Every structure is written in C-alpha cells, then in structure tokens.
C-alpha cells in the first residue's frame, strides 16, 4: 500500500489553530502591500514636476500663481507641503522652514499608514506557526500513547503536518518583512526628496 501524500487542504483544517490565522494575516498583508504600492507610485516624479512648475512663478514674485498650482496638486504630498509654506504669511526664512518641517513630518507619517500591520505580521507569524507545530506534535504523541505503539513512523505523518504550520508562518513573515523594509526605505527616500525640493523653494522665496 502506497503511503498517502500530504493533502494541503486537510492539513489546513487539522492545523486550524495556526493555519487559519496565518491565512488571514497573509490576506491582510497582501492587501496592505498593494494599497501602499498604489499610494506611493509616481510620488517622486510628481514632486519634481510640481517643484519645477512653481519655481518660475516664485522667481517672478507671482506667489498667488504658485499657491494656485499647489492647490491643483493638493492630492500629492509635495503639493500639500509647498502649500503649507506658501499659503502662510511668514516673517522670515526660519519660520517658513519650520512650517515646511512640520508639513514634511505630517506627510511622512501619512506615507507610513498601515505599515505597522506589516511589522506586526512579520514579527508574529513565525510564532503563530511555531504554536501550530507544537500543538500538532503534542497531538501526534498523544495519538501514539493512545494507540499503545511506539516508533517514529507512528508520528511521522503527524509531525510532517505540524511542520507545515511553521513553514507557512515563515513564508508569511518573510513576505511581510521584505515589503516592510522596502516601504521604509522608499519613504525615507521620498522624505529626502521632499527636503531637497523644499530647500529649492525656500531659496527662491528668500532670493
């Protein structure tokens, strides 16, 4: 008689204490990943475009035109940052720079929206998988004790099923931590871009 292979659906049902939560976490992670990828796309190019479009009006003293351009692009972080600087009456470069710093901080925090979910999944998924594995191994040895027989062959199938929970947990965690680090790096790069473009705007305002 040929040994029966692993049935993934059956394993998921048997390890429900870990596999169901892990599947749920994987769905949540994928949702957050796609949402952030969509939200962060084109921000760099749009930021550069807005900067170039408002520098000329600022040089010519057409502050109202620059403000109007920023309002037209208020759906972009750069548009809101520049608007926060230009739409306020400031008495000096230091005050304008403070407004810009506050605006950049607020926009950076918005860009990090939902990233805590990926961090939580990355840190908790391996432990959930390990819990499922431990519970599965306990059940395997319990079955061996009830059957009154010994030997690794008796519990091999149960242990192999239990280890699937650990593998699933690691898989979910690896994907979550990779994208978490990617988004953190991407947002850090965008923050640096904001600072450079704001410096250009402030330089032209003070000129």
Secondary structure as a PSIPRED ss2 file (coil, helix, strand):
# PSIPRED VFORMAT (PSIPRED V4.0)

   1 X C   1.000  0.000  0.000
   2 X C   1.000  0.000  0.000
   3 X C   1.000  0.000  0.000
   4 X C   1.000  0.000  0.000
   5 X C   1.000  0.000  0.000
   6 X C   1.000  0.000  0.000
   7 X C   1.000  0.000  0.000
   8 X H   0.000  1.000  0.000
   9 X H   0.000  1.000  0.000
  10 X H   0.000  1.000  0.000
  11 X H   0.000  1.000  0.000
  12 X H   0.000  1.000  0.000
  13 X H   0.000  1.000  0.000
  14 X H   0.000  1.000  0.000
  15 X C   1.000  0.000  0.000
  16 X H   0.000  1.000  0.000
  17 X H   0.000  1.000  0.000
  18 X H   0.000  1.000  0.000
  19 X H   0.000  1.000  0.000
  20 X H   0.000  1.000  0.000
  21 X H   0.000  1.000  0.000
  22 X H   0.000  1.000  0.000
  23 X H   0.000  1.000  0.000
  24 X H   0.000  1.000  0.000
  25 X H   0.000  1.000  0.000
  26 X H   0.000  1.000  0.000
  27 X H   0.000  1.000  0.000
  28 X H   0.000  1.000  0.000
  29 X H   0.000  1.000  0.000
  30 X H   0.000  1.000  0.000
  31 X H   0.000  1.000  0.000
  32 X H   0.000  1.000  0.000
  33 X H   0.000  1.000  0.000
  34 X H   0.000  1.000  0.000
  35 X H   0.000  1.000  0.000
  36 X H   0.000  1.000  0.000
  37 X H   0.000  1.000  0.000
  38 X H   0.000  1.000  0.000
  39 X H   0.000  1.000  0.000
  40 X H   0.000  1.000  0.000
  41 X C   1.000  0.000  0.000
  42 X C   1.000  0.000  0.000
  43 X H   0.000  1.000  0.000
  44 X H   0.000  1.000  0.000
  45 X H   0.000  1.000  0.000
  46 X H   0.000  1.000  0.000
  47 X H   0.000  1.000  0.000
  48 X H   0.000  1.000  0.000
  49 X H   0.000  1.000  0.000
  50 X H   0.000  1.000  0.000
  51 X H   0.000  1.000  0.000
  52 X H   0.000  1.000  0.000
  53 X H   0.000  1.000  0.000
  54 X H   0.000  1.000  0.000
  55 X H   0.000  1.000  0.000
  56 X H   0.000  1.000  0.000
  57 X H   0.000  1.000  0.000
  58 X H   0.000  1.000  0.000
  59 X H   0.000  1.000  0.000
  60 X C   1.000  0.000  0.000
  61 X C   1.000  0.000  0.000
  62 X C   1.000  0.000  0.000
  63 X H   0.000  1.000  0.000
  64 X H   0.000  1.000  0.000
  65 X H   0.000  1.000  0.000
  66 X H   0.000  1.000  0.000
  67 X H   0.000  1.000  0.000
  68 X H   0.000  1.000  0.000
  69 X H   0.000  1.000  0.000
  70 X H   0.000  1.000  0.000
  71 X H   0.000  1.000  0.000
  72 X H   0.000  1.000  0.000
  73 X C   1.000  0.000  0.000
  74 X C   1.000  0.000  0.000
  75 X C   1.000  0.000  0.000
  76 X C   1.000  0.000  0.000
  77 X H   0.000  1.000  0.000
  78 X H   0.000  1.000  0.000
  79 X H   0.000  1.000  0.000
  80 X H   0.000  1.000  0.000
  81 X H   0.000  1.000  0.000
  82 X H   0.000  1.000  0.000
  83 X H   0.000  1.000  0.000
  84 X H   0.000  1.000  0.000
  85 X H   0.000  1.000  0.000
  86 X H   0.000  1.000  0.000
  87 X C   1.000  0.000  0.000
  88 X C   1.000  0.000  0.000
  89 X C   1.000  0.000  0.000
  90 X C   1.000  0.000  0.000
  91 X C   1.000  0.000  0.000
  92 X C   1.000  0.000  0.000
  93 X H   0.000  1.000  0.000
  94 X H   0.000  1.000  0.000
  95 X H   0.000  1.000  0.000
  96 X H   0.000  1.000  0.000
  97 X H   0.000  1.000  0.000
  98 X H   0.000  1.000  0.000
  99 X H   0.000  1.000  0.000
 100 X H   0.000  1.000  0.000
 101 X H   0.000  1.000  0.000
 102 X H   0.000  1.000  0.000
 103 X H   0.000  1.000  0.000
 104 X H   0.000  1.000  0.000
 105 X H   0.000  1.000  0.000
 106 X H   0.000  1.000  0.000
 107 X H   0.000  1.000  0.000
 108 X H   0.000  1.000  0.000
 109 X H   0.000  1.000  0.000
 110 X H   0.000  1.000  0.000
 111 X H   0.000  1.000  0.000
 112 X C   1.000  0.000  0.000
 113 X C   1.000  0.000  0.000
 114 X C   1.000  0.000  0.000
 115 X H   0.000  1.000  0.000
 116 X H   0.000  1.000  0.000
 117 X H   0.000  1.000  0.000
 118 X H   0.000  1.000  0.000
 119 X H   0.000  1.000  0.000
 120 X H   0.000  1.000  0.000
 121 X H   0.000  1.000  0.000
 122 X H   0.000  1.000  0.000
 123 X H   0.000  1.000  0.000
 124 X H   0.000  1.000  0.000
 125 X H   0.000  1.000  0.000
 126 X H   0.000  1.000  0.000
 127 X H   0.000  1.000  0.000
 128 X H   0.000  1.000  0.000
 129 X H   0.000  1.000  0.000
 130 X H   0.000  1.000  0.000
 131 X H   0.000  1.000  0.000
 132 X H   0.000  1.000  0.000
 133 X H   0.000  1.000  0.000
 134 X H   0.000  1.000  0.000
 135 X H   0.000  1.000  0.000
 136 X H   0.000  1.000  0.000
 137 X H   0.000  1.000  0.000
 138 X H   0.000  1.000  0.000
 139 X H   0.000  1.000  0.000
 140 X H   0.000  1.000  0.000
 141 X H   0.000  1.000  0.000
 142 X H   0.000  1.000  0.000
 143 X H   0.000  1.000  0.000
 144 X H   0.000  1.000  0.000
 145 X H   0.000  1.000  0.000
 146 X H   0.000  1.000  0.000
 147 X H   0.000  1.000  0.000
 148 X C   1.000  0.000  0.000
 149 X C   1.000  0.000  0.000
 150 X C   1.000  0.000  0.000
 151 X C   1.000  0.000  0.000
 152 X H   0.000  1.000  0.000
 153 X H   0.000  1.000  0.000
 154 X H   0.000  1.000  0.000
 155 X H   0.000  1.000  0.000
 156 X H   0.000  1.000  0.000
 157 X H   0.000  1.000  0.000
 158 X H   0.000  1.000  0.000
 159 X H   0.000  1.000  0.000
 160 X H   0.000  1.000  0.000
 161 X H   0.000  1.000  0.000
 162 X H   0.000  1.000  0.000
 163 X H   0.000  1.000  0.000
 164 X H   0.000  1.000  0.000
 165 X H   0.000  1.000  0.000
 166 X H   0.000  1.000  0.000
 167 X H   0.000  1.000  0.000
 168 X H   0.000  1.000  0.000
 169 X H   0.000  1.000  0.000
 170 X H   0.000  1.000  0.000
 171 X H   0.000  1.000  0.000
 172 X H   0.000  1.000  0.000
 173 X H   0.000  1.000  0.000
 174 X H   0.000  1.000  0.000
 175 X H   0.000  1.000  0.000
 176 X H   0.000  1.000  0.000
 177 X H   0.000  1.000  0.000
 178 X H   0.000  1.000  0.000
 179 X H   0.000  1.000  0.000
 180 X H   0.000  1.000  0.000
 181 X H   0.000  1.000  0.000
 182 X H   0.000  1.000  0.000
 183 X H   0.000  1.000  0.000
 184 X H   0.000  1.000  0.000
 185 X H   0.000  1.000  0.000
 186 X H   0.000  1.000  0.000
 187 X H   0.000  1.000  0.000
 188 X H   0.000  1.000  0.000
 189 X H   0.000  1.000  0.000
 190 X H   0.000  1.000  0.000
 191 X H   0.000  1.000  0.000
 192 X H   0.000  1.000  0.000
 193 X H   0.000  1.000  0.000
 194 X H   0.000  1.000  0.000
 195 X H   0.000  1.000  0.000
 196 X H   0.000  1.000  0.000
 197 X H   0.000  1.000  0.000
 198 X H   0.000  1.000  0.000
 199 X H   0.000  1.000  0.000
 200 X H   0.000  1.000  0.000
 201 X H   0.000  1.000  0.000
 202 X H   0.000  1.000  0.000
 203 X H   0.000  1.000  0.000
 204 X H   0.000  1.000  0.000
 205 X H   0.000  1.000  0.000
 206 X H   0.000  1.000  0.000
 207 X C   1.000  0.000  0.000
